[in-house]
Amino acid sequence: MFDRDWYLSQYPDVAAAAFDPVEHYVDFGSAEGRDPGPGFDTQAYRAWNPDVAESGVNPLAHFVMFGAAEGRTWASYEHWVRDYDTLDDGDRAAIGVHIKEMKRRPLISVVMPVFNTTDRYLREAIESVLDQLYPHWELCIADDASTMPNVGQALRDYERRDPRIKVAYRAENGHISAASNSALELAGGEFVALLDHDDLLAPHALYMIADAINKCPDADLFYSDEDKINDAGRRSQPYFKTDWNQELLYSQNFVSHLGVYRTSLVRQLGGFRIGLDGSQDYDLALRVTAHTRGPVVHIPHILYHWRLFPSAATFSSLQPDKAATAARRAITEQLASLGETAVVIQSVRGYHRAIRQEPDRWPPVSVIVPTRDHADVLVSCIEGLLEKTDYPNLEIIIADNDSHESETKAVLSNAARHGVKILPSPGPFNFSRINNAAAREATGDILLFLNNDISMIDRSWLKEMIIYAMRSDVGAVGARLLYPDGTVQHAGVILGLGGIAGHIHRGASSSDLGYFARLKVAQDISCVTAACMAIRKAVFEEIGGFDEKNLPIAFNDVDLCIRLRIAGYRIIYTPHAELYHLESKSRGSDLVASQLERFRQETGYMARRWREQLASDPFFNPNLSLENSSPAPAFPPRVGKVWHAYKERALAAMDGVAAPSGNDAC
């Protein structure tokens, strides 16, 4: 993959210095972010594989020796953009056909506050609106009393050029919230889209919004994926977002850009709140999502490009502390409006954490620990529950599956003397049956399923889980689990990852943020592992517990979580409950010869029963690969281009031949 001639032509300084290209790349080029050839992106490999970046290993060497066999991503985001996010003439023609056939062509008002913007970037932002393939828009600009003369000149030029461009010239600088409200006053569209004064819309952005409005006419809020763009036009750092994720919104503004709101609701809520400058759009997203009765619609396409260079200046980038303080105020006040008392603190790298108020009375919790021998790990687990867990109302049930070692029997006897219930559970190991039987004996309002190879790190871990599990809309809660070496074992389960389901960020360093901080912030997710899972007993009984017949050992927790979500319950992963996990020491591996046939049967059952769910995890973007646990672009993506259904129609229109219509499903 190293191309000597390409390297020398790409980096003339290396050629001029008469360096051997291979030696230069090994000694200097890799560290400088240079690529060894057109088919390998050094910086992208580090970005998609943070363990490689942290180790300091040469990315190309790592890929050749280990990464290729591990299925790691080597291609750059530029390759992905070229292959899957670049419109050709056929795409544009098809989009034109689709627009003409839309049942509704709503007017979309693009709201853009402006202040002292560099001329080039202001004009490029406006041009990105003019270049929209969807023509039914208006650009509503409010100049916040800019002192740079180029701003007024540019705005007057564009006002004369296109009547769809409206400008309000504010007499006094009021900062971004006031300027946004001035722009909002100009809006006559049914929906408003938010654009910063130096960012760019993708040419099909408003078309995709209009398509989503047609498919989901009751929605008040739409949002898309986004990326960054530098001064040379190179795109990077794509944020392939989750679908609507209520808990994640209390940690970060993932709605952000491109965010599109129903104008009437924004005005009903009073527009942008003064005093929350820098987080005014975050506050708006919080208030709209709390008031809307329609779906919050995620469009999994990159429709917005943030500027990425020092001269790109927004209030939040110039005054990050004020913006972060405003965000925490917005989250606190929004939770209070929903009846929740919380303290919102700064989390990692500008993210937030909402700490809910503890209840007056903690509900009784029954911890269920299946076990068979392995006294060393069992005693650590029991001691952790008795001595390293700060919880006032705890019942511990050890479900003993035919332990025969004298050491284990001694541990169980000693535990019983300390009030631990020992529940015999004889017979072949069946995780689902053992836990279901123990759940029937449990007296707690909340069940905590816990593997016997778990040990505690922080005393508050259980309270962190129960504060979520108590909620009426939450079905199950999972914790962050680490291997003994400190790397990540569990931070949520992704449907379809590696086949049936897999752990996101498995093997990442404990210090890693993960993909846009997913390792470090609480969030809604599709599944969590039953190695440490909290669930209200009434809910567990309501959905029928674990599937003893079809899933005795593997995937029973995935199946349970899928059924919980179908029943309308949320699944929460919280990294603030952190424990060590040796991973299934009692039950062993599913891939040994004696277990392989059973595992195949369970895999087949899951694939048949949950085919639709496994194909589309709402909390894992279809532009991300299912081949490796560290999120990276999918080659190809699993999301189609809606206009492709109209390509045939566009060609048929030229030839005068009929073609099938597109899909109108929401």
Secondary structure in CASP SS format (residue, H / E / C, confidence):
PFRMAT SS
TARGET T0000
AUTHOR 0000-0000-0000
METHOD secondary structure of the structure
MODEL  1
M C 1.00
F C 1.00
D C 1.00
R H 1.00
D H 1.00
W H 1.00
Y H 1.00
L H 1.00
S H 1.00
Q H 1.00
Y C 1.00
P H 1.00
D H 1.00
V H 1.00
A H 1.00
A H 1.00
A C 1.00
A C 1.00
F C 1.00
D C 1.00
P H 1.00
V H 1.00
E H 1.00
H H 1.00
Y H 1.00
V H 1.00
D H 1.00
F H 1.00
G H 1.00
S C 1.00
A C 1.00
E C 1.00
G C 1.00
R C 1.00
D C 1.00
P C 1.00
G E 1.00
P C 1.00
G C 1.00
F E 1.00
D C 1.00
T H 1.00
Q H 1.00
A H 1.00
Y H 1.00
R H 1.00
A H 1.00
W H 1.00
N C 1.00
P H 1.00
D H 1.00
V H 1.00
A H 1.00
E H 1.00
S H 1.00
G C 1.00
V C 1.00
N C 1.00
P H 1.00
L H 1.00
A H 1.00
H H 1.00
F H 1.00
V H 1.00
M H 1.00
F H 1.00
G H 1.00
A H 1.00
A H 1.00
E H 1.00
G C 1.00
R C 1.00
T C 1.00
W C 1.00
A C 1.00
S C 1.00
Y H 1.00
E H 1.00
H H 1.00
W H 1.00
V H 1.00
R H 1.00
D H 1.00
Y H 1.00
D C 1.00
T C 1.00
L C 1.00
D C 1.00
D H 1.00
G H 1.00
D H 1.00
R H 1.00
A H 1.00
A H 1.00
I H 1.00
G H 1.00
V H 1.00
H H 1.00
I H 1.00
K H 1.00
E H 1.00
M C 1.00
K C 1.00
R C 1.00
R C 1.00
P C 1.00
L C 1.00
I E 1.00
S E 1.00
V E 1.00
V E 1.00
M E 1.00
P E 1.00
V E 1.00
F C 1.00
N C 1.00
T C 1.00
T C 1.00
D H 1.00
R H 1.00
Y H 1.00
L H 1.00
R H 1.00
E H 1.00
A H 1.00
I H 1.00
E H 1.00
S H 1.00
V H 1.00
L H 1.00
D C 1.00
Q C 1.00
L C 1.00
Y C 1.00
P C 1.00
H C 1.00
W E 1.00
E E 1.00
L E 1.00
C E 1.00
I E 1.00
A E 1.00
D E 1.00
D C 1.00
A C 1.00
S C 1.00
T C 1.00
M C 1.00
P H 1.00
N H 1.00
V H 1.00
G H 1.00
Q H 1.00
A H 1.00
L H 1.00
R H 1.00
D H 1.00
Y H 1.00
E H 1.00
R H 1.00
R H 1.00
D C 1.00
P C 1.00
R C 1.00
I E 1.00
K E 1.00
V E 1.00
A E 1.00
Y E 1.00
R C 1.00
A C 1.00
E C 1.00
N C 1.00
G C 1.00
H H 1.00
I H 1.00
S H 1.00
A H 1.00
A H 1.00
S H 1.00
N H 1.00
S H 1.00
A H 1.00
L H 1.00
E H 1.00
L C 1.00
A C 1.00
G C 1.00
G C 1.00
E C 1.00
F E 1.00
V E 1.00
A E 1.00
L E 1.00
L C 1.00
D C 1.00
H C 1.00
D C 1.00
D C 1.00
L E 1.00
L E 1.00
A C 1.00
P C 1.00
H C 1.00
A H 1.00
L H 1.00
Y H 1.00
M H 1.00
I H 1.00
A H 1.00
D H 1.00
A H 1.00
I H 1.00
N H 1.00
K H 1.00
C C 1.00
P C 1.00
D C 1.00
A C 1.00
D C 1.00
L E 1.00
F E 1.00
Y E 1.00
S E 1.00
D E 1.00
E E 1.00
D E 1.00
K E 1.00
I E 1.00
N C 1.00
D C 1.00
A C 1.00
G C 1.00
R C 1.00
R E 1.00
S E 1.00
Q E 1.00
P E 1.00
Y E 1.00
F C 1.00
K C 1.00
T C 1.00
D C 1.00
W C 1.00
N C 1.00
Q C 1.00
E C 1.00
L H 1.00
L H 1.00
Y H 1.00
S C 1.00
Q C 1.00
N C 1.00
F C 1.00
V C 1.00
S C 1.00
H C 1.00
L C 1.00
G E 1.00
V E 1.00
Y E 1.00
R E 1.00
T H 1.00
S H 1.00
L H 1.00
V H 1.00
R H 1.00
Q H 1.00
L C 1.00
G C 1.00
G C 1.00
F C 1.00
R C 1.00
I C 1.00
G C 1.00
L C 1.00
D C 1.00
G C 1.00
S C 1.00
Q H 1.00
D H 1.00
Y H 1.00
D H 1.00
L H 1.00
A H 1.00
L H 1.00
R H 1.00
V H 1.00
T H 1.00
A H 1.00
H H 1.00
T C 1.00
R C 1.00
G C 1.00
P C 1.00
V E 1.00
V E 1.00
H E 1.00
I E 1.00
P E 1.00
H E 1.00
I E 1.00
L E 1.00
Y E 1.00
H E 1.00
W E 1.00
R E 1.00
L C 1.00
F C 1.00
P C 1.00
S C 1.00
A C 1.00
A C 1.00
T C 1.00
F H 1.00
S H 1.00
S H 1.00
L H 1.00
Q C 1.00
P H 1.00
D H 1.00
K H 1.00
A H 1.00
A H 1.00
T H 1.00
A H 1.00
A H 1.00
R H 1.00
R H 1.00
A H 1.00
I H 1.00
T H 1.00
E H 1.00
Q H 1.00
L H 1.00
A H 1.00
S H 1.00
L C 1.00
G C 1.00
E C 1.00
T C 1.00
A E 1.00
V E 1.00
V E 1.00
I E 1.00
Q E 1.00
S C 1.00
V H 1.00
R H 1.00
G H 1.00
Y C 1.00
H E 1.00
R E 1.00
A E 1.00
I E 1.00
R E 1.00
Q C 1.00
E C 1.00
P C 1.00
D C 1.00
R C 1.00
W C 1.00
P C 1.00
P C 1.00
V E 1.00
S E 1.00
V E 1.00
I E 1.00
V E 1.00
P E 1.00
T E 1.00
R C 1.00
D C 1.00
H C 1.00
A H 1.00
D H 1.00
V H 1.00
L H 1.00
V H 1.00
S H 1.00
C H 1.00
I H 1.00
E H 1.00
G H 1.00
L H 1.00
L H 1.00
E H 1.00
K C 1.00
T C 1.00
D C 1.00
Y C 1.00
P C 1.00
N C 1.00
L E 1.00
E E 1.00
I E 1.00
I E 1.00
I E 1.00
A E 1.00
D E 1.00
N C 1.00
D C 1.00
S C 1.00
H C 1.00
E C 1.00
S H 1.00
E H 1.00
T H 1.00
K H 1.00
A H 1.00
V H 1.00
L H 1.00
S H 1.00
N H 1.00
A H 1.00
A H 1.00
R H 1.00
H C 1.00
G C 1.00
V C 1.00
K E 1.00
I E 1.00
L E 1.00
P E 1.00
S C 1.00
P C 1.00
G C 1.00
P C 1.00
F C 1.00
N C 1.00
F H 1.00
S H 1.00
R H 1.00
I H 1.00
N H 1.00
N H 1.00
A H 1.00
A H 1.00
A H 1.00
R H 1.00
E H 1.00
A C 1.00
T C 1.00
G C 1.00
D C 1.00
I E 1.00
L E 1.00
L E 1.00
F E 1.00
L E 1.00
N C 1.00
N C 1.00
D C 1.00
I E 1.00
S E 1.00
M E 1.00
I C 1.00
D C 1.00
R C 1.00
S C 1.00
W H 1.00
L H 1.00
K H 1.00
E H 1.00
M H 1.00
I H 1.00
I H 1.00
Y H 1.00
A H 1.00
M C 1.00
R C 1.00
S C 1.00
D C 1.00
V E 1.00
G E 1.00
A E 1.00
V E 1.00
G E 1.00
A E 1.00
R E 1.00
L E 1.00
L E 1.00
Y C 1.00
P C 1.00
D C 1.00
G C 1.00
T C 1.00
V E 1.00
Q E 1.00
H E 1.00
A C 1.00
G C 1.00
V E 1.00
I E 1.00
L E 1.00
G C 1.00
L C 1.00
G C 1.00
G C 1.00
I C 1.00
A E 1.00
G E 1.00
H E 1.00
I C 1.00
H C 1.00
R C 1.00
G C 1.00
A C 1.00
S C 1.00
S C 1.00
S C 1.00
D C 1.00
L C 1.00
G C 1.00
Y H 1.00
F H 1.00
A H 1.00
R C 1.00
L C 1.00
K C 1.00
V C 1.00
A C 1.00
Q E 1.00
D E 1.00
I C 1.00
S C 1.00
C E 1.00
V C 1.00
T C 1.00
A C 1.00
A C 1.00
C E 1.00
M E 1.00
A E 1.00
I E 1.00
R E 1.00
K H 1.00
A H 1.00
V H 1.00
F H 1.00
E H 1.00
E H 1.00
I C 1.00
G C 1.00
G C 1.00
F C 1.00
D C 1.00
E C 1.00
K C 1.00
N C 1.00
L C 1.00
P C 1.00
I C 1.00
A C 1.00
F C 1.00
N H 1.00
D H 1.00
V H 1.00
D H 1.00
L H 1.00
C H 1.00
I H 1.00
R H 1.00
L H 1.00
R H 1.00
I H 1.00
A C 1.00
G C 1.00
Y C 1.00
R E 1.00
I E 1.00
I E 1.00
Y E 1.00
T E 1.00
P E 1.00
H E 1.00
A E 1.00
E E 1.00
L E 1.00
Y E 1.00
H E 1.00
L C 1.00
E C 1.00
S C 1.00
K C 1.00
S C 1.00
R C 1.00
G C 1.00
S C 1.00
D C 1.00
L C 1.00
V C 1.00
A H 1.00
S H 1.00
Q H 1.00
L H 1.00
E H 1.00
R H 1.00
F H 1.00
R H 1.00
Q H 1.00
E H 1.00
T H 1.00
G H 1.00
Y H 1.00
M H 1.00
A H 1.00
R H 1.00
R H 1.00
W C 1.00
R H 1.00
E H 1.00
Q H 1.00
L H 1.00
A H 1.00
S C 1.00
D C 1.00
P C 1.00
F C 1.00
F C 1.00
N C 1.00
P C 1.00
N C 1.00
L E 1.00
S C 1.00
L C 1.00
E C 1.00
N C 1.00
S C 1.00
S C 1.00
P C 1.00
A C 1.00
P E 1.00
A C 1.00
F C 1.00
P C 1.00
P C 1.00
R C 1.00
V C 1.00
G C 1.00
K C 1.00
V H 1.00
W H 1.00
H H 1.00
A H 1.00
Y H 1.00
K H 1.00
E H 1.00
R H 1.00
A H 1.00
L H 1.00
A H 1.00
A H 1.00
M H 1.00
D H 1.00
G C 1.00
V C 1.00
A C 1.00
A C 1.00
P C 1.00
S C 1.00
G C 1.00
N C 1.00
D C 1.00
A C 1.00
C C 1.00
END
